[in-house]
Amino acid sequence: MNIRLGLAFALLTAVAATSGACGAVPDTSGASVQPATPLPGVPETTPPRAFIRVTLATLWTQPGILRSIDRPSATHPVDIPRWLSSMTTDDRRWLVGRIVTQASYGVQVAVLGHRGTWTKVAVRGQATPLNRYGYPGWLPTVQLTTNSSLYGALRTHPVAVVSRTTAWLRAPATDRRKLPVTYATRLAVVGTRPTRVLVMTASGGTAAIASSAVRVYPSVAAIPAPTGSRIVASAKRFIGLSYIWAGTSAYGFDCSGFTYTLFRRFGISMPRDADRQALHGTAVAASALRPGDLVFFATNGGSGTVHHVAIYAGNGDIIESPNTGAAVRVVALAARMGEFAGARRYL
């Protein structure tokens, strides 16, 4: 996502809706926010921490602006497939400039304030100039937990990273389905069984997940660096998946959510939005592209504002999640060279 941060909200919506650009959304939440109350033992200068306790939380520019059709995304538990399948292309286009990002199960957030039944948070690990703690936005408070045991477990236990597009957390005793989790979700490992990995839930309990649905590492830092070919192969698993503005999951991606999530799966951090992704990594000339490199596109023939990112797939092709109404696809880079703004290597 990336449009100039200073654009007025109405202009942002109009431009993004017609162009399908991946754009950062200005913080328009206003001043009437009740500050968060620090947790015991946490300095007041540090926002209280919380964790996502639903499969996928969707963050909004304002609290309570969602339509009735959006309610399955704002409950506990959520039903993301139902939400997305109920929307027409115009319904999806309405979301542009109104939702800002998504965060998967167990992701840590900084709590910035409250308004009624909504909480303003910043998503840790989604770097942005919008807020020093992470990507800011509003979500229903019911989708959060302040369970502090998860924080320690994610730092000290082995980590299971979901490698399937989706998988189920199950009750360890009965194997009953409890909650779906999506690609690249990170879970703290607390035990193993022959065909199951036991993980800590967001509430501090224990759930089981199929061993074949995850890859287990001693820590996030110990995740082996992928090859560019592996990044491309992982990206191609999502060909045909419909674009969703602000999307960061196997239910739907925007352009930079696609790159962010694919690299996060392999322990590689990068900013959330395309314009910031274009400032990190190592610059690469168009003539030296390798599979797995990120390629960027901008207005004014490539010299203006970066509005799109894709992954170089080799043989002159890119793979991208382009815009509302389209899906993840492989296309020729040559068709987009009129807006080419550079490339970066994160591997």
KETI-517896 format. One record per residue (C-alpha): residue number from 1; x, y, z; chain. Coordinates in steps of 0.1 Angstrom, whole numbers. Example, Ala and Ser with C-alpha at 12.3 -4.5 7.8 and 13.67 -1.06 7.14 Angstrom:
BEGIN
<num->1 | xx->123 | yy->-45 | zz->78 | cadena->A>
<num->2 | xx->137 | yy->-11 | zz->71 | cadena->A>
This chain:
BEGIN
<num->1 | xx->0 | yy->0 | zz->0 | cadena->A>
<num->2 | xx->13 | yy->35 | zz->-8 | cadena->A>
<num->3 | xx->-2 | yy->69 | zz->-16 | cadena->A>
<num->4 | xx->12 | yy->102 | zz->-3 | cadena->A>
<num->5 | xx->4 | yy->104 | zz->34 | cadena->A>
<num->6 | xx->-7 | yy->140 | zz->32 | cadena->A>
<num->7 | xx->-36 | yy->134 | zz->8 | cadena->A>
<num->8 | xx->-70 | yy->142 | zz->21 | cadena->A>
<num->9 | xx->-91 | yy->111 | zz->29 | cadena->A>
<num->10 | xx->-116 | yy->117 | zz->1 | cadena->A>
<num->11 | xx->-89 | yy->122 | zz->-25 | cadena->A>
<num->12 | xx->-71 | yy->90 | zz->-12 | cadena->A>
<num->13 | xx->-103 | yy->70 | zz->-16 | cadena->A>
<num->14 | xx->-110 | yy->83 | zz->-51 | cadena->A>
<num->15 | xx->-75 | yy->78 | zz->-64 | cadena->A>
<num->16 | xx->-70 | yy->43 | zz->-49 | cadena->A>
<num->17 | xx->-104 | yy->31 | zz->-59 | cadena->A>
<num->18 | xx->-97 | yy->38 | zz->-95 | cadena->A>
<num->19 | xx->-61 | yy->29 | zz->-97 | cadena->A>
<num->20 | xx->-59 | yy->0 | zz->-73 | cadena->A>
<num->21 | xx->-29 | yy->15 | zz->-57 | cadena->A>
<num->22 | xx->-14 | yy->1 | zz->-25 | cadena->A>
<num->23 | xx->-15 | yy->32 | zz->-3 | cadena->A>
<num->24 | xx->-8 | yy->41 | zz->33 | cadena->A>
<num->25 | xx->-38 | yy->58 | zz->49 | cadena->A>
<num->26 | xx->-35 | yy->90 | zz->69 | cadena->A>
<num->27 | xx->-45 | yy->88 | zz->106 | cadena->A>
<num->28 | xx->-79 | yy->105 | zz->106 | cadena->A>
<num->29 | xx->-90 | yy->91 | zz->140 | cadena->A>
<num->30 | xx->-94 | yy->125 | zz->156 | cadena->A>
<num->31 | xx->-86 | yy->136 | zz->191 | cadena->A>
<num->32 | xx->-115 | yy->121 | zz->212 | cadena->A>
<num->33 | xx->-96 | yy->90 | zz->222 | cadena->A>
<num->34 | xx->-93 | yy->78 | zz->258 | cadena->A>
<num->35 | xx->-56 | yy->70 | zz->264 | cadena->A>
<num->36 | xx->-47 | yy->35 | zz->272 | cadena->A>
<num->37 | xx->-40 | yy->27 | zz->309 | cadena->A>
<num->38 | xx->-5 | yy->13 | zz->313 | cadena->A>
<num->39 | xx->-3 | yy->-23 | zz->327 | cadena->A>
<num->40 | xx->13 | yy->-28 | zz->361 | cadena->A>
<num->41 | xx->51 | yy->-27 | zz->360 | cadena->A>
<num->42 | xx->52 | yy->-11 | zz->325 | cadena->A>
<num->43 | xx->66 | yy->24 | zz->323 | cadena->A>
<num->44 | xx->40 | yy->50 | zz->312 | cadena->A>
<num->45 | xx->61 | yy->60 | zz->282 | cadena->A>
<num->46 | xx->57 | yy->25 | zz->268 | cadena->A>
<num->47 | xx->22 | yy->17 | zz->254 | cadena->A>
<num->48 | xx->6 | yy->-14 | zz->270 | cadena->A>
<num->49 | xx->9 | yy->-45 | zz->249 | cadena->A>
<num->50 | xx->-19 | yy->-68 | zz->237 | cadena->A>
<num->51 | xx->-22 | yy->-96 | zz->213 | cadena->A>
<num->52 | xx->-46 | yy->-106 | zz->185 | cadena->A>
<num->53 | xx->-68 | yy->-134 | zz->196 | cadena->A>
<num->54 | xx->-88 | yy->-140 | zz->164 | cadena->A>
<num->55 | xx->-77 | yy->-156 | zz->132 | cadena->A>
<num->56 | xx->-72 | yy->-123 | zz->115 | cadena->A>
<num->57 | xx->-79 | yy->-88 | zz->127 | cadena->A>
<num->58 | xx->-88 | yy->-60 | zz->103 | cadena->A>
<num->59 | xx->-77 | yy->-25 | zz->113 | cadena->A>
<num->60 | xx->-99 | yy->5 | zz->104 | cadena->A>
<num->61 | xx->-92 | yy->42 | zz->100 | cadena->A>
<num->62 | xx->-121 | yy->50 | zz->124 | cadena->A>
<num->63 | xx->-140 | yy->30 | zz->150 | cadena->A>
<num->64 | xx->-174 | yy->18 | zz->141 | cadena->A>
<num->65 | xx->-175 | yy->28 | zz->104 | cadena->A>
<num->66 | xx->-180 | yy->-7 | zz->91 | cadena->A>
<num->67 | xx->-211 | yy->-18 | zz->72 | cadena->A>
<num->68 | xx->-234 | yy->-47 | zz->82 | cadena->A>
<num->69 | xx->-216 | yy->-67 | zz->55 | cadena->A>
<num->70 | xx->-183 | yy->-63 | zz->74 | cadena->A>
<num->71 | xx->-196 | yy->-77 | zz->107 | cadena->A>
<num->72 | xx->-181 | yy->-111 | zz->102 | cadena->A>
<num->73 | xx->-147 | yy->-95 | zz->102 | cadena->A>
<num->74 | xx->-153 | yy->-76 | zz->134 | cadena->A>
<num->75 | xx->-165 | yy->-103 | zz->158 | cadena->A>
<num->76 | xx->-149 | yy->-129 | zz->180 | cadena->A>
<num->77 | xx->-144 | yy->-154 | zz->164 | cadena->A>
<num->78 | xx->-142 | yy->-139 | zz->129 | cadena->A>
<num->79 | xx->-154 | yy->-155 | zz->98 | cadena->A>
<num->80 | xx->-131 | yy->-140 | zz->71 | cadena->A>
<num->81 | xx->-142 | yy->-164 | zz->43 | cadena->A>
<num->82 | xx->-179 | yy->-154 | zz->48 | cadena->A>
<num->83 | xx->-170 | yy->-117 | zz->49 | cadena->A>
<num->84 | xx->-150 | yy->-118 | zz->17 | cadena->A>
<num->85 | xx->-174 | yy->-141 | zz->-2 | cadena->A>
<num->86 | xx->-203 | yy->-119 | zz->5 | cadena->A>
<num->87 | xx->-187 | yy->-88 | zz->-12 | cadena->A>
<num->88 | xx->-190 | yy->-77 | zz->-47 | cadena->A>
<num->89 | xx->-161 | yy->-59 | zz->-64 | cadena->A>
<num->90 | xx->-178 | yy->-26 | zz->-55 | cadena->A>
<num->91 | xx->-182 | yy->-37 | zz->-19 | cadena->A>
<num->92 | xx->-144 | yy->-45 | zz->-18 | cadena->A>
<num->93 | xx->-136 | yy->-11 | zz->-35 | cadena->A>
<num->94 | xx->-155 | yy->7 | zz->-7 | cadena->A>
<num->95 | xx->-129 | yy->-6 | zz->17 | cadena->A>
<num->96 | xx->-101 | yy->14 | zz->0 | cadena->A>
<num->97 | xx->-90 | yy->42 | zz->24 | cadena->A>
<num->98 | xx->-112 | yy->28 | zz->52 | cadena->A>
<num->99 | xx->-92 | yy->-3 | zz->63 | cadena->A>
<num->100 | xx->-55 | yy->1 | zz->67 | cadena->A>
<num->101 | xx->-39 | yy->-33 | zz->75 | cadena->A>
<num->102 | xx->-45 | yy->-67 | zz->90 | cadena->A>
<num->103 | xx->-28 | yy->-87 | zz->118 | cadena->A>
<num->104 | xx->-28 | yy->-124 | zz->123 | cadena->A>
<num->105 | xx->-34 | yy->-145 | zz->154 | cadena->A>
<num->106 | xx->-9 | yy->-139 | zz->182 | cadena->A>
<num->107 | xx->6 | yy->-108 | zz->167 | cadena->A>
<num->108 | xx->16 | yy->-82 | zz->193 | cadena->A>
<num->109 | xx->2 | yy->-47 | zz->192 | cadena->A>
<num->110 | xx->8 | yy->-15 | zz->212 | cadena->A>
<num->111 | xx->-24 | yy->-2 | zz->227 | cadena->A>
<num->112 | xx->-28 | yy->35 | zz->219 | cadena->A>
<num->113 | xx->-63 | yy->43 | zz->232 | cadena->A>
<num->114 | xx->-99 | yy->34 | zz->234 | cadena->A>
<num->115 | xx->-132 | yy->47 | zz->222 | cadena->A>
<num->116 | xx->-163 | yy->28 | zz->233 | cadena->A>
<num->117 | xx->-160 | yy->-9 | zz->223 | cadena->A>
<num->118 | xx->-130 | yy->-1 | zz->200 | cadena->A>
<num->119 | xx->-93 | yy->1 | zz->206 | cadena->A>
<num->120 | xx->-67 | yy->19 | zz->187 | cadena->A>
<num->121 | xx->-35 | yy->-1 | zz->183 | cadena->A>
<num->122 | xx->-2 | yy->-1 | zz->164 | cadena->A>
<num->123 | xx->8 | yy->-35 | zz->150 | cadena->A>
<num->124 | xx->43 | yy->-44 | zz->161 | cadena->A>
<num->125 | xx->65 | yy->-56 | zz->133 | cadena->A>
<num->126 | xx->46 | yy->-36 | zz->106 | cadena->A>
<num->127 | xx->71 | yy->-7 | zz->103 | cadena->A>
<num->128 | xx->57 | yy->26 | zz->90 | cadena->A>
<num->129 | xx->63 | yy->64 | zz->95 | cadena->A>
<num->130 | xx->27 | yy->67 | zz->106 | cadena->A>
<num->131 | xx->36 | yy->55 | zz->142 | cadena->A>
<num->132 | xx->68 | yy->46 | zz->158 | cadena->A>
<num->133 | xx->53 | yy->15 | zz->174 | cadena->A>
<num->134 | xx->39 | yy->0 | zz->142 | cadena->A>
<num->135 | xx->10 | yy->3 | zz->118 | cadena->A>
<num->136 | xx->-19 | yy->22 | zz->135 | cadena->A>
<num->137 | xx->-56 | yy->15 | zz->133 | cadena->A>
<num->138 | xx->-88 | yy->7 | zz->151 | cadena->A>
<num->139 | xx->-102 | yy->-28 | zz->158 | cadena->A>
<num->140 | xx->-130 | yy->-41 | zz->181 | cadena->A>
<num->141 | xx->-116 | yy->-46 | zz->216 | cadena->A>
<num->142 | xx->-131 | yy->-81 | zz->218 | cadena->A>
<num->143 | xx->-104 | yy->-92 | zz->193 | cadena->A>
<num->144 | xx->-76 | yy->-85 | zz->218 | cadena->A>
<num->145 | xx->-61 | yy->-102 | zz->248 | cadena->A>
<num->146 | xx->-37 | yy->-88 | zz->273 | cadena->A>
<num->147 | xx->-25 | yy->-122 | zz->284 | cadena->A>
<num->148 | xx->12 | yy->-115 | zz->292 | cadena->A>
<num->149 | xx->23 | yy->-152 | zz->291 | cadena->A>
<num->150 | xx->22 | yy->-152 | zz->253 | cadena->A>
<num->151 | xx->48 | yy->-124 | zz->252 | cadena->A>
<num->152 | xx->73 | yy->-145 | zz->271 | cadena->A>
<num->153 | xx->65 | yy->-177 | zz->253 | cadena->A>
<num->154 | xx->71 | yy->-162 | zz->219 | cadena->A>
<num->155 | xx->105 | yy->-149 | zz->230 | cadena->A>
<num->156 | xx->117 | yy->-181 | zz->248 | cadena->A>
<num->157 | xx->101 | yy->-211 | zz->231 | cadena->A>
<num->158 | xx->106 | yy->-226 | zz->197 | cadena->A>
<num->159 | xx->83 | yy->-211 | zz->171 | cadena->A>
<num->160 | xx->59 | yy->-229 | zz->148 | cadena->A>
<num->161 | xx->53 | yy->-210 | zz->115 | cadena->A>
<num->162 | xx->21 | yy->-219 | zz->96 | cadena->A>
<num->163 | xx->33 | yy->-231 | zz->62 | cadena->A>
<num->164 | xx->-1 | yy->-241 | zz->48 | cadena->A>
<num->165 | xx->-25 | yy->-214 | zz->34 | cadena->A>
<num->166 | xx->-47 | yy->-222 | zz->64 | cadena->A>
<num->167 | xx->-47 | yy->-247 | zz->92 | cadena->A>
<num->168 | xx->-67 | yy->-255 | zz->124 | cadena->A>
<num->169 | xx->-59 | yy->-251 | zz->160 | cadena->A>
<num->170 | xx->-75 | yy->-281 | zz->178 | cadena->A>
<num->171 | xx->-84 | yy->-291 | zz->213 | cadena->A>
<num->172 | xx->-55 | yy->-314 | zz->224 | cadena->A>
<num->173 | xx->-77 | yy->-339 | zz->242 | cadena->A>
<num->174 | xx->-105 | yy->-343 | zz->215 | cadena->A>
<num->175 | xx->-89 | yy->-330 | zz->183 | cadena->A>
<num->176 | xx->-120 | yy->-308 | zz->179 | cadena->A>
<num->177 | xx->-114 | yy->-278 | zz->157 | cadena->A>
<num->178 | xx->-111 | yy->-246 | zz->177 | cadena->A>
<num->179 | xx->-98 | yy->-218 | zz->154 | cadena->A>
<num->180 | xx->-83 | yy->-215 | zz->119 | cadena->A>
<num->181 | xx->-49 | yy->-198 | zz->115 | cadena->A>
<num->182 | xx->-35 | yy->-185 | zz->83 | cadena->A>
<num->183 | xx->-2 | yy->-186 | zz->64 | cadena->A>
<num->184 | xx->29 | yy->-172 | zz->82 | cadena->A>
<num->185 | xx->12 | yy->-171 | zz->116 | cadena->A>
<num->186 | xx->37 | yy->-176 | zz->144 | cadena->A>
<num->187 | xx->29 | yy->-199 | zz->174 | cadena->A>
<num->188 | xx->49 | yy->-206 | zz->205 | cadena->A>
<num->189 | xx->56 | yy->-243 | zz->208 | cadena->A>
<num->190 | xx->50 | yy->-260 | zz->242 | cadena->A>
<num->191 | xx->52 | yy->-296 | zz->233 | cadena->A>
<num->192 | xx->49 | yy->-323 | zz->205 | cadena->A>
<num->193 | xx->30 | yy->-354 | zz->197 | cadena->A>
<num->194 | xx->35 | yy->-379 | zz->169 | cadena->A>
<num->195 | xx->13 | yy->-359 | zz->144 | cadena->A>
<num->196 | xx->7 | yy->-327 | zz->163 | cadena->A>
<num->197 | xx->26 | yy->-298 | zz->176 | cadena->A>
<num->198 | xx->13 | yy->-283 | zz->209 | cadena->A>
<num->199 | xx->12 | yy->-245 | zz->209 | cadena->A>
<num->200 | xx->3 | yy->-218 | zz->234 | cadena->A>
<num->201 | xx->-30 | yy->-200 | zz->226 | cadena->A>
<num->202 | xx->-35 | yy->-163 | zz->229 | cadena->A>
<num->203 | xx->-54 | yy->-169 | zz->262 | cadena->A>
<num->204 | xx->-25 | yy->-188 | zz->277 | cadena->A>
<num->205 | xx->-40 | yy->-223 | zz->271 | cadena->A>
<num->206 | xx->-28 | yy->-251 | zz->248 | cadena->A>
<num->207 | xx->-39 | yy->-261 | zz->213 | cadena->A>
<num->208 | xx->-27 | yy->-287 | zz->189 | cadena->A>
<num->209 | xx->-19 | yy->-282 | zz->152 | cadena->A>
<num->210 | xx->-10 | yy->-307 | zz->125 | cadena->A>
<num->211 | xx->27 | yy->-312 | zz->123 | cadena->A>
<num->212 | xx->24 | yy->-311 | zz->85 | cadena->A>
<num->213 | xx->9 | yy->-276 | zz->87 | cadena->A>
<num->214 | xx->38 | yy->-259 | zz->103 | cadena->A>
<num->215 | xx->76 | yy->-256 | zz->102 | cadena->A>
<num->216 | xx->92 | yy->-255 | zz->137 | cadena->A>
<num->217 | xx->123 | yy->-235 | zz->144 | cadena->A>
<num->218 | xx->143 | yy->-229 | zz->176 | cadena->A>
<num->219 | xx->134 | yy->-192 | zz->173 | cadena->A>
<num->220 | xx->124 | yy->-166 | zz->146 | cadena->A>
<num->221 | xx->160 | yy->-156 | zz->143 | cadena->A>
<num->222 | xx->169 | yy->-193 | zz->135 | cadena->A>
<num->223 | xx->146 | yy->-195 | zz->104 | cadena->A>
<num->224 | xx->169 | yy->-203 | zz->75 | cadena->A>
<num->225 | xx->171 | yy->-176 | zz->48 | cadena->A>
<num->226 | xx->151 | yy->-187 | zz->17 | cadena->A>
<num->227 | xx->164 | yy->-187 | zz->-18 | cadena->A>
<num->228 | xx->147 | yy->-164 | zz->-43 | cadena->A>
<num->229 | xx->133 | yy->-194 | zz->-60 | cadena->A>
<num->230 | xx->116 | yy->-205 | zz->-28 | cadena->A>
<num->231 | xx->100 | yy->-170 | zz->-24 | cadena->A>
<num->232 | xx->87 | yy->-173 | zz->-59 | cadena->A>
<num->233 | xx->74 | yy->-208 | zz->-54 | cadena->A>
<num->234 | xx->56 | yy->-197 | zz->-22 | cadena->A>
<num->235 | xx->41 | yy->-167 | zz->-40 | cadena->A>
<num->236 | xx->28 | yy->-189 | zz->-69 | cadena->A>
<num->237 | xx->8 | yy->-209 | zz->-44 | cadena->A>
<num->238 | xx->-15 | yy->-179 | zz->-42 | cadena->A>
<num->239 | xx->-21 | yy->-174 | zz->-79 | cadena->A>
<num->240 | xx->-58 | yy->-167 | zz->-84 | cadena->A>
<num->241 | xx->-64 | yy->-154 | zz->-49 | cadena->A>
<num->242 | xx->-85 | yy->-122 | zz->-51 | cadena->A>
<num->243 | xx->-70 | yy->-89 | zz->-41 | cadena->A>
<num->244 | xx->-82 | yy->-72 | zz->-9 | cadena->A>
<num->245 | xx->-71 | yy->-37 | zz->1 | cadena->A>
<num->246 | xx->-50 | yy->-38 | zz->33 | cadena->A>
<num->247 | xx->-48 | yy->-76 | zz->31 | cadena->A>
<num->248 | xx->-20 | yy->-95 | zz->47 | cadena->A>
<num->249 | xx->-32 | yy->-131 | zz->47 | cadena->A>
<num->250 | xx->-39 | yy->-162 | zz->26 | cadena->A>
<num->251 | xx->-75 | yy->-149 | zz->25 | cadena->A>
<num->252 | xx->-64 | yy->-120 | zz->4 | cadena->A>
<num->253 | xx->-35 | yy->-96 | zz->-1 | cadena->A>
<num->254 | xx->-29 | yy->-61 | zz->-13 | cadena->A>
<num->255 | xx->4 | yy->-56 | zz->-32 | cadena->A>
<num->256 | xx->27 | yy->-48 | zz->-3 | cadena->A>
<num->257 | xx->8 | yy->-71 | zz->21 | cadena->A>
<num->258 | xx->17 | yy->-99 | zz->-4 | cadena->A>
<num->259 | xx->54 | yy->-92 | zz->-2 | cadena->A>
<num->260 | xx->54 | yy->-84 | zz->35 | cadena->A>
<num->261 | xx->37 | yy->-117 | zz->44 | cadena->A>
<num->262 | xx->57 | yy->-139 | zz->21 | cadena->A>
<num->263 | xx->90 | yy->-126 | zz->35 | cadena->A>
<num->264 | xx->77 | yy->-127 | zz->71 | cadena->A>
<num->265 | xx->70 | yy->-164 | zz->66 | cadena->A>
<num->266 | xx->108 | yy->-169 | zz->63 | cadena->A>
<num->267 | xx->117 | yy->-146 | zz->92 | cadena->A>
<num->268 | xx->126 | yy->-115 | zz->70 | cadena->A>
<num->269 | xx->113 | yy->-82 | zz->83 | cadena->A>
<num->270 | xx->104 | yy->-53 | zz->60 | cadena->A>
<num->271 | xx->82 | yy->-22 | zz->62 | cadena->A>
<num->272 | xx->45 | yy->-27 | zz->56 | cadena->A>
<num->273 | xx->39 | yy->-3 | zz->26 | cadena->A>
<num->274 | xx->54 | yy->-4 | zz->-8 | cadena->A>
<num->275 | xx->71 | yy->31 | zz->-7 | cadena->A>
<num->276 | xx->90 | yy->21 | zz->25 | cadena->A>
<num->277 | xx->99 | yy->-13 | zz->12 | cadena->A>
<num->278 | xx->115 | yy->5 | zz->-18 | cadena->A>
<num->279 | xx->139 | yy->23 | zz->7 | cadena->A>
<num->280 | xx->153 | yy->-9 | zz->23 | cadena->A>
<num->281 | xx->172 | yy->-39 | zz->11 | cadena->A>
<num->282 | xx->199 | yy->-36 | zz->-15 | cadena->A>
<num->283 | xx->193 | yy->-16 | zz->-47 | cadena->A>
<num->284 | xx->193 | yy->-38 | zz->-78 | cadena->A>
<num->285 | xx->195 | yy->-27 | zz->-115 | cadena->A>
<num->286 | xx->168 | yy->-39 | zz->-138 | cadena->A>
<num->287 | xx->195 | yy->-58 | zz->-158 | cadena->A>
<num->288 | xx->206 | yy->-77 | zz->-127 | cadena->A>
<num->289 | xx->173 | yy->-89 | zz->-114 | cadena->A>
<num->290 | xx->171 | yy->-123 | zz->-97 | cadena->A>
<num->291 | xx->140 | yy->-143 | zz->-86 | cadena->A>
<num->292 | xx->128 | yy->-130 | zz->-53 | cadena->A>
<num->293 | xx->138 | yy->-94 | zz->-59 | cadena->A>
<num->294 | xx->111 | yy->-68 | zz->-53 | cadena->A>
<num->295 | xx->103 | yy->-45 | zz->-81 | cadena->A>
<num->296 | xx->85 | yy->-12 | zz->-77 | cadena->A>
<num->297 | xx->63 | yy->10 | zz->-98 | cadena->A>
<num->298 | xx->56 | yy->47 | zz->-95 | cadena->A>
<num->299 | xx->36 | yy->75 | zz->-110 | cadena->A>
<num->300 | xx->50 | yy->100 | zz->-136 | cadena->A>
<num->301 | xx->67 | yy->73 | zz->-156 | cadena->A>
<num->302 | xx->85 | yy->58 | zz->-126 | cadena->A>
<num->303 | xx->98 | yy->90 | zz->-111 | cadena->A>
<num->304 | xx->69 | yy->99 | zz->-89 | cadena->A>
<num->305 | xx->53 | yy->83 | zz->-59 | cadena->A>
<num->306 | xx->58 | yy->45 | zz->-55 | cadena->A>
<num->307 | xx->23 | yy->29 | zz->-56 | cadena->A>
<num->308 | xx->29 | yy->-7 | zz->-63 | cadena->A>
<num->309 | xx->53 | yy->-36 | zz->-56 | cadena->A>
<num->310 | xx->57 | yy->-70 | zz->-71 | cadena->A>
<num->311 | xx->81 | yy->-100 | zz->-69 | cadena->A>
<num->312 | xx->105 | yy->-108 | zz->-98 | cadena->A>
<num->313 | xx->97 | yy->-143 | zz->-108 | cadena->A>
<num->314 | xx->125 | yy->-149 | zz->-134 | cadena->A>
<num->315 | xx->124 | yy->-151 | zz->-172 | cadena->A>
<num->316 | xx->112 | yy->-115 | zz->-174 | cadena->A>
<num->317 | xx->80 | yy->-121 | zz->-153 | cadena->A>
<num->318 | xx->67 | yy->-107 | zz->-121 | cadena->A>
<num->319 | xx->41 | yy->-121 | zz->-97 | cadena->A>
<num->320 | xx->18 | yy->-95 | zz->-81 | cadena->A>
<num->321 | xx->-14 | yy->-89 | zz->-62 | cadena->A>
<num->322 | xx->-24 | yy->-59 | zz->-84 | cadena->A>
<num->323 | xx->-57 | yy->-42 | zz->-75 | cadena->A>
<num->324 | xx->-93 | yy->-46 | zz->-65 | cadena->A>
<num->325 | xx->-112 | yy->-68 | zz->-89 | cadena->A>
<num->326 | xx->-81 | yy->-87 | zz->-99 | cadena->A>
<num->327 | xx->-62 | yy->-116 | zz->-83 | cadena->A>
<num->328 | xx->-26 | yy->-128 | zz->-77 | cadena->A>
<num->329 | xx->-11 | yy->-133 | zz->-112 | cadena->A>
<num->330 | xx->21 | yy->-137 | zz->-132 | cadena->A>
<num->331 | xx->27 | yy->-110 | zz->-158 | cadena->A>
<num->332 | xx->55 | yy->-98 | zz->-180 | cadena->A>
<num->333 | xx->77 | yy->-71 | zz->-164 | cadena->A>
<num->334 | xx->80 | yy->-55 | zz->-198 | cadena->A>
<num->335 | xx->43 | yy->-45 | zz->-197 | cadena->A>
<num->336 | xx->49 | yy->-25 | zz->-166 | cadena->A>
<num->337 | xx->83 | yy->-9 | zz->-174 | cadena->A>
<num->338 | xx->67 | yy->24 | zz->-182 | cadena->A>
<num->339 | xx->63 | yy->29 | zz->-144 | cadena->A>
<num->340 | xx->94 | yy->10 | zz->-133 | cadena->A>
<num->341 | xx->109 | yy->28 | zz->-102 | cadena->A>
<num->342 | xx->136 | yy->4 | zz->-92 | cadena->A>
<num->343 | xx->142 | yy->-29 | zz->-75 | cadena->A>
<num->344 | xx->154 | yy->-41 | zz->-41 | cadena->A>
<num->345 | xx->169 | yy->-74 | zz->-29 | cadena->A>
<num->346 | xx->161 | yy->-85 | zz->7 | cadena->A>
<num->347 | xx->178 | yy->-119 | zz->4 | cadena->A>
